Amino acid sequence: MATMTGEGFLIRNARLVTPRGVEEGDCLVREGRIAALGRFDPPRGVPALDAEGRYLAPAFLDLHVHGGGGADFSDGDPDGARAVVEFHRRHGTGSLLAAIVPAPPDRMRKAMAAALNVPGVVGIHLEGPFLNPARCGALDPAWFLPPSRAAFRELASGFEGEVKVVTLAPELPGALELVAEVRRIGAVPALGHSSAGYGEAVEGFRQGVGHVVHLGNAMTGLGHRDPGAVGAALLSPASLELVLDGVHVHPAFARLVIEFLRGRGELRRLCLVSDATAAGMPEGTYGLGGREVRLRGEEARLPDGTLAGSCLTLDRAVGNALRFAGLSLPQAVALASANPARVLGLEGVGTLAVGAKAPFVLLGPDLQVEALLPGGGSPLDHPAHPGKIGP
Ligand SMILES: [Zn+2]
């Protein structure tokens, strides 16, 4: 596998999931970027992999990951942080934001430091602590703080440039000043765990809130006399997260959102996220930021029944986007790659085009993840894998 991590490699006979559609062809990667794509004369002496008709797509980028594979970023354990990233890599996620839940500030800072040491973690999503206790969901309101620029500066000190998304409740006193401070350090203020009504949410977007965390969850819903934060979010220019596991939002709600955005030519605003906590674990009882989470089937809940993150991974979320809303494969893949990359202002990431950056994901006919390229520890290392590697 060392050959695939080196200076360059060639993937032959792939179905290339490009922004224009699915095309058959090859992909040459040099120095971590696509050097040629489609039909071209392959250079000699470059290690090659025969994809045998598998899909080649940009690797997924998840803006909202708490944990997976039995570990949780918020614990601040370096080995645990590595385990989370490794777990999501197996499901096609090449880069992610480590989502840190409200806790004592020194614990949150320790968790940020541990996560940022792991390759693949491209930043921090602070899911709090400036949230509305009335919409705490599974987060522990004991550690929520009233919005305060000083408290935020202290929390983020030394992590400026690494903190990418800050979830806050824009209706709280002082929140709009906090929005300005979050933007000042280059992060995206996001609406979430908020009781904001329609008008308060509209004002938040006007003042610079640029993103919405798990649309529909832990916020005011869409009513015909009170369009709530969901209505304001849809009509705003903000990017929107959707936890598309069929549990967090009804598949018909997902369809409404997707068809609305598609009709406006704004699908690029939508980002699939996992909000994963207990992903990849057998049924049982686990911890999330010190709280007890029970995993039954596909649902992670607190003992009182409140949803506590998900068991979702982005490979399944992409499949659900195809099923629930009839998107094409390139459209569904963009929701988990190009769109979140745009939220982070990353250029040439999350797309299949000449000049675009690795990593990439190889998907089987049912969209099962077969490899993340380049990289060690991918399923391509497995001797049973039918892919052929060699010059
Ligand atoms: Zn979350």
Residues whose N, C-alpha, C, O or C-beta is under 5 A from the ligand:
A	BS01	ZN	E127 D275
